[in-house]
Each structure stands twice: as C-alpha cells, then as structure tokens.
C-alpha cells in the first residue's frame, strides 16, 4: 500500500474517571441537517457516548461509555427508560429498515441492535446481537452473546440463548426487572480510551469519527472511514487500512507487539468487531460482532457472518460464507451476498462525507 498524506490532528490525552457520569451530555451530531431528539436530559452518560442523526430517545435514558446510536440512512426511535451499555451500538439498515425500541429496554455491554424491532421490558445481556428485520416481543431476556439472526420472531415471556438464539425456558416472575437492574448499575463505569495521535499516515480524505481513539502506527488510504467508538492500538506494530474500507462503530483492533493488522481495499468491518493482528483481503465483509483472532488470514471476497469467531492462524478461503464459533465454511457466496459486499463501501463513503461535514461544522 502506498504512503498517504497525513491528516492534521492535534494530540491530546484525557482519561475520564471510572465512576459513571450522573446526567451529562452525549456527543451529538446532525445527519443531513437532522439532529437527535432527546425527550429529557440523560439520566446517566458515560465518556464518549454518541447520539447521531435521526434518532429520537425517550425520557430517562442511560448511555454507557462509547455507546453509539447512529441514525443516518433511516430513523431510530427508542422509548422511555432505555439503557444502552458500554460499547454497545444501535444502527439501521441504510434506507431500507429503521430500528424501533420500546420502553424499559435494557442492553448490556458490547451488544448490537441493528435494523429491528425490540418491544417493551426486554433485557439484552452482554454481547447480544439482534439483527435485521427481527422482532423481539415484550418481556424477553436474551442471555450473554446470544445472536438473533435476521428475520427471526421470538416469543414473549421467554429466555433465549446461543447462536442462533434458541428458546431455553419461561421467564420467572420479576426476572426481567432483576436482570435489568444488574445491568443498569454498570452503565458508564468503563473508562474512556486515552486520546492519542497516531504517528502513521492517514490520508486527508479519511473520515475519523470524533469519538474514535487511535494509538500507534496507523495507515489509512483514500476514502477509508473509522467510525464512532472505534479503538485501535498497533502496540509498536502497524495497522494498515485500504482505500474505501469502512470500519464501523465500536470495532476494536489490537496488535501484539511488533505485529501487523492489514485490511485490504473495499472491505466492510461491521459494528463491534474485534480484530487481532490479522490479514483481511480486499472486497470482504466481516460481520457484526464477530471476532478475528491473531494470525487469521481472510482471503479476498470472503463473508464472515455476524457473531462468528476464527481461531488463531486460521485461513478463511475466499469466495465463501463462513460462520459459527469457531468459524467453518457455510456455503459459496451467492449473488445477494456479493452484492452486499460491493454496495456497502460506496454507501459508507456517502455517510462519511455527511458526518465529516457536520463534524467539521461543529468544531
């Protein structure tokens, strides 16, 4: 990858306290002139929480450290007493699907609600993924790291677990409230990342979101984007990002000392992905909430499904859909998945241009 023009960003260091902020204001940014609408001031707000675009949030919300609510291509509506845990993300599916969240919904850490409907009195524990066009009815608990696959419809009054999420049992009386209370106590207690200037080379066209935190030697080529809540640490190695690649909200990249994370051109890295020092080939898609272990090689034109995990040193053959924990071949890529891989980078370039303009205008 060729060297690129470095973005002019001033370094600073600011480590917040570990105590949650009572009240407080999230980072807010308009999308195409439409700003977020919060019914009341936040009851609790962790460091670097962000509410973006066409989002409407009800009364008494609690937002955790580096949590992200991003409503760009479509709208997000959340009801009263919404709790979003540290490093969790709410997003939509371009202009196709909004996200609707009811009252008294409690979300743990590092979870994702994506382009779906979640009704009232629901608990989503740590690492839960609820994916496109799914419906979670009233009075449901999803246990830690459960994955609700696209277009799923769950049953009210039940507890679910696993990948894909499967019914385990009926909920006990009061169980939703008990589990919600435990999660709420933790919101905003994770310290925010230190603000640090990369010593690498970031092209002037790259969008770096205001709450992203980059540390070490990082190279990013033309029209790449690094989204809200992302944390990168090259640890005396190198993180290199190809042209037109988007790395979505709350993704973590951590290299071992002296190692390299290499991400090719036209790649999509979904929300809340964890990457070690690995290689991602061009025109690949790494699904929401997946984990790519150190030494993994993802060949070109590979689709890694949401919630999947690779093993250290694993090679994912290109032209295939991979999924599960640990990752295995599922099927050859069909035309629908190839289209998703190809269409996502240009859409993200459009989102990035709009947020970059708004971000510059707010500074």
C-alpha positions in Angstrom: 0.0 0.0 0.0 1.4 3.4 -0.9 2.1 6.1 1.7 -0.6 8.7 2.1 -0.9 12.3 3.2 -1.1 12.6 7.0 -4.2 14.1 8.5 -3.5 17.1 10.7 -4.9 16.2 14.1 -3.7 17.6 17.4 -2.7 15.1 20.0 -4.2 15.2 23.5 -4.7 12.8 26.4 -7.8 12.7 28.6 -8.7 9.8 30.8 -12.1 10.1 32.5 -12.8 8.8 36.0 -14.2 5.3 36.4 -17.3 6.5 38.2 -20.3 6.8 35.9 -21.4 10.3 35.0 -24.7 11.2 36.5 -26.5 13.2 33.9 -24.1 14.5 31.3 -24.4 15.1 27.6 -23.6 12.7 24.9 -21.7 13.7 21.8 -24.4 14.7 19.3 -24.2 15.3 15.6 -26.7 16.0 12.8 -27.0 13.9 9.7 -28.0 15.9 6.6 -29.3 18.7 8.8 -31.4 16.5 11.2 -30.3 16.4 14.8 -31.0 13.9 17.5 -34.1 14.5 19.8 -33.8 13.5 23.4 -37.0 13.9 25.4 -35.2 14.7 28.7 -31.5 15.1 29.7 -29.7 11.8 30.1 -30.0 10.2 33.5 -26.5 8.8 33.1 -23.9 9.3 30.4 -20.5 7.5 30.1 -17.5 9.0 28.4 -17.7 9.3 24.5 -21.3 8.2 24.2 -22.6 9.4 20.9 -26.2 10.0 19.5 -26.2 10.8 15.8 -28.6 11.9 13.2 -32.3 11.0 13.0 -32.6 9.4 16.5 -35.4 10.1 18.9 -34.8 8.9 22.5 -37.4 8.9 25.3 -37.2 10.0 28.9 -34.6 9.0 31.4 -32.1 7.3 29.1 -28.8 5.9 30.3 -26.0 5.7 27.8 -22.7 3.8 28.5 -19.1 4.7 27.7 -18.5 4.8 24.0 -22.1 3.6 23.3 -23.3 4.7 19.8 -26.8 5.4 18.5 -26.4 6.2 14.8 -29.4 7.1 12.6 -28.3 8.0 9.2 -29.9 6.1 6.3 -33.1 5.6 8.4 -34.6 6.5 11.8 -34.1 5.1 15.3 -36.8 5.5 17.9 -36.3 4.4 21.5 -38.9 4.7 24.3 -38.6 5.7 27.9 -36.1 4.3 30.4 -33.8 3.0 27.7 -30.4 1.7 28.9 -27.6 1.1 26.4 -24.5 -0.4 28.0 -20.8 0.5 27.5 -19.5 0.0 23.9 -23.0 -1.1 22.6 -24.4 0.1 19.3 -27.8 0.8 17.8 -28.0 1.3 14.0 -30.3 0.9 10.9 -30.1 -0.8 7.5 -29.3 2.0 5.1 -32.7 3.4 3.8 -34.3 0.0 4.0 -35.0 -0.7 7.7 -35.4 1.5 10.7 -34.8 0.5 14.3 -37.7 0.7 16.9 -37.1 0.1 20.6 -39.9 0.2 23.2 -40.0 1.3 26.8 -37.8 -0.2 29.6 -35.4 -1.9 27.3 -32.0 -2.6 29.0 -28.9 -3.5 27.0 -25.6 -4.8 28.4 -22.1 -4.2 27.1 -20.7 -4.7 23.6 -24.2 -5.5 22.2 -25.7 -4.5 18.9 -29.3 -3.7 18.0 -29.5 -3.5 14.2 -32.4 -2.6 12.0 -35.0 -4.5 14.0 -37.9 -4.1 16.5 -37.5 -4.6 20.2 -40.6 -4.2 22.2 -41.1 -3.3 25.9 -39.5 -4.8 29.1 -36.7 -6.6 27.3 -33.2 -7.4 28.5 -30.3 -7.9 26.1 -27.2 -9.1 28.0 -23.6 -8.5 27.2 -22.5 -9.3 23.6 -26.1 -9.9 22.3 -26.7 -9.3 18.6 -30.2 -8.6 17.3 -30.1 -8.5 13.5 -32.1 -7.1 10.6 -35.9 -7.4 10.5 -36.1 -9.4 13.7 -38.8 -8.9 16.2 -38.3 -9.2 20.0 -41.7 -9.0 21.7 -42.5 -7.8 25.3 -40.9 -9.5 28.3 -37.9 -11.3 26.8 -34.4 -12.0 28.0 -31.5 -12.7 25.7 -28.6 -14.2 27.6 -24.9 -13.2 27.1 -23.7 -13.5 23.5 -26.9 -14.8 22.0 -27.4 -13.9 18.4 -30.8 -13.3 16.9 -30.5 -14.0 13.2 -32.2 -11.8 10.6 -36.0 -12.0 10.3 -36.4 -14.0 13.5 -39.5 -13.6 15.6 -39.2 -14.6 19.2 -42.0 -15.4 21.8 -43.0 -13.2 24.7 -42.2 -14.3 28.2 -39.2 -16.5 27.3 -35.5 -16.6 27.9 -33.2 -17.2 24.8 -29.5 -18.2 24.5 -27.0 -19.3 21.9 -26.2 -18.8 18.2 -28.7 -18.7 16.8 -30.8 -17.7 19.8 -32.9 -20.6 20.9 -35.7 -20.8 23.5 -34.5 -22.1 26.9 -37.4 -21.7 29.2 -40.2 -19.5 30.5 -39.1 -16.4 32.5 -39.7 -16.4 36.2 -41.9 -13.6 37.7 -39.8 -10.5 38.1 -36.8 -11.9 36.2 -36.7 -9.1 33.6 -36.6 -6.4 36.2 -33.9 -8.2 38.3 -31.6 -8.7 35.3 -32.2 -5.2 34.1 -31.2 -3.7 37.5 -27.9 -5.6 37.5 -27.0 -4.2 34.0 -28.0 -0.7 34.8 -25.6 -0.4 37.7 -22.7 -1.0 35.4 -23.6 1.6 32.7 -20.8 4.2 32.2 -18.3 2.6 34.6 -15.8 1.6 31.8 -13.1 4.3 31.5 -12.9 6.0 28.2 -9.9 5.5 26.0 -7.0 8.0 26.0 -7.0 10.4 23.2 -3.7 9.9 21.2 -2.3 10.9 17.9 -1.3 8.2 15.5 2.2 8.5 14.2 1.3 6.9 10.9 -0.2 8.3 7.7 -3.9 9.0 7.4 -5.0 10.3 4.0 -6.8 13.7 4.1 -9.9 12.1 2.6 -10.3 9.6 5.5 -13.2 10.2 7.9 -12.2 9.6 11.6 -15.2 10.0 13.9 -14.8 12.3 16.9 -15.1 9.5 19.5 -12.7 7.1 17.7 -9.4 6.6 19.5 -6.3 5.7 17.6 -3.0 4.8 19.1 0.3 3.8 17.4 1.3 3.5 13.8 -1.8 3.6 11.7 -2.0 4.0 7.9 -5.3 4.6 6.2 -5.7 5.1 2.4 -8.1 7.2 0.4 -11.8 7.3 1.4 -11.5 4.9 4.3 -13.7 5.6 7.3 -13.2 4.9 11.0 -16.4 5.2 12.9 -17.7 6.2 16.4 -16.3 4.4 19.4 -13.6 2.5 17.5 -10.4 1.9 19.3 -7.2 0.9 17.5 -3.8 0.2 19.2 -1.0 -1.0 17.0 1.2 -1.8 20.0 4.5 -0.9 18.3 3.3 -2.7 15.2 1.2 -1.4 12.3 -2.5 -1.2 11.5 -3.0 -0.6 7.7 -6.4 0.1 6.2 -7.1 0.0 2.4 -8.9 2.5 0.2 -12.7 2.8 0.5 -12.7 0.5 3.5 -15.2 1.2 6.3 -14.6 0.2 9.9 -17.8 0.6 11.8 -18.7 1.7 15.2 -17.1 0.2 18.3 -14.7 -2.0 16.5 -11.5 -2.9 18.4 -8.2 -3.6 16.7 -5.4 -4.8 18.9 -2.0 -5.9 17.6 0.5 -7.9 19.6 3.9 -6.0 20.0 5.6 -5.6 16.6 2.8 -7.4 14.6 0.6 -6.1 11.8 -3.1 -5.8 11.1 -3.6 -5.5 7.3 -7.1 -4.7 6.0 -7.5 -4.5 2.2 -9.4 -2.2 -0.1 -13.2 -2.1 -0.3 -13.6 -4.0 2.9 -16.5 -3.7 5.4 -15.8 -4.3 9.0 -19.2 -4.4 10.9 -20.1 -2.9 14.2 -18.5 -4.2 17.4 -16.0 -6.4 15.6 -12.8 -7.4 17.4 -9.7 -7.8 15.3 -6.3 -9.0 16.3 -3.2 -8.7 14.2 -4.7 -10.4 11.1 -5.0 -10.0 7.4 -8.3 -9.2 5.7 -8.4 -9.5 1.9 -9.9 -7.0 -0.4 -13.7 -6.9 -1.0 -14.5 -8.9 2.1 -17.2 -8.3 4.8 -16.6 -9.1 8.4 -20.0 -9.3 10.1 -21.3 -7.5 13.2 -19.9 -8.7 16.5 -17.5 -11.2 15.0 -14.0 -11.9 16.4 -11.0 -12.4 14.1 -8.1 -13.9 16.1 -4.4 -13.1 15.9 -2.8 -14.5 12.8 -6.0 -15.2 10.9 -5.9 -14.8 7.1 -9.2 -13.9 5.5 -8.7 -14.2 1.7 -10.2 -11.8 -0.8 -14.0 -11.8 -1.3 -14.9 -13.6 1.9 -18.1 -13.0 4.0 -17.7 -13.8 7.7 -21.2 -14.0 9.3 -22.3 -11.9 12.3 -21.2 -13.3 15.7 -18.6 -15.7 14.2 -15.2 -16.3 15.6 -12.0 -17.5 14.0 -9.2 -19.4 15.6 -5.6 -18.2 15.8 -3.8 -18.7 12.5 -6.9 -19.9 10.7 -7.2 -19.3 6.9 -10.6 -18.4 5.5 -10.8 -19.4 1.9 -12.1 -16.6 -0.4 -15.4 -16.9 -2.2 -17.2 -18.5 0.7 -19.6 -17.6 3.6 -18.0 -18.5 6.9 -19.9 -18.6 10.2 -20.2 -20.1 13.7 -17.8 -20.4 16.7 -15.2 -21.5 15.6 -15.7 -20.4 12.0 -16.4 -23.0 9.4 -17.4 -22.9 5.8 -21.1 -22.5 5.3 -21.7 -22.0 1.6 -20.2 -20.5 -1.6 -21.0 -16.8 -1.9 -24.3 -16.2 -3.7 -25.1 -13.1 -5.8 -27.0 -11.5 -2.9 -24.0 -11.6 -0.6 -21.6 -10.5 -3.3 -23.9 -7.5 -3.9 -23.9 -6.6 -0.2 -20.1 -6.7 -0.2 -19.9 -4.5 -3.2 -22.6 -1.9 -2.3 -21.6 -1.2 1.3 -18.3 0.7 0.8 -19.8 3.3 -1.6 -22.8 3.8 0.8 -20.4 4.3 3.7 -18.4 6.8 1.8 -21.6 8.9 1.4 -22.3 8.6 5.2 -18.8 9.6 5.9 -18.9 12.7 3.8 -22.1 13.8 5.5 -20.8 13.2 9.1 -17.4 14.7 8.2 -19.0 17.9 7.1 -21.2 18.0 10.2 -18.3 17.2 12.5 -16.1 20.0 10.9 -19.0 22.4 11.3 -19.5 21.6 15.0 -15.8 22.1 15.9 
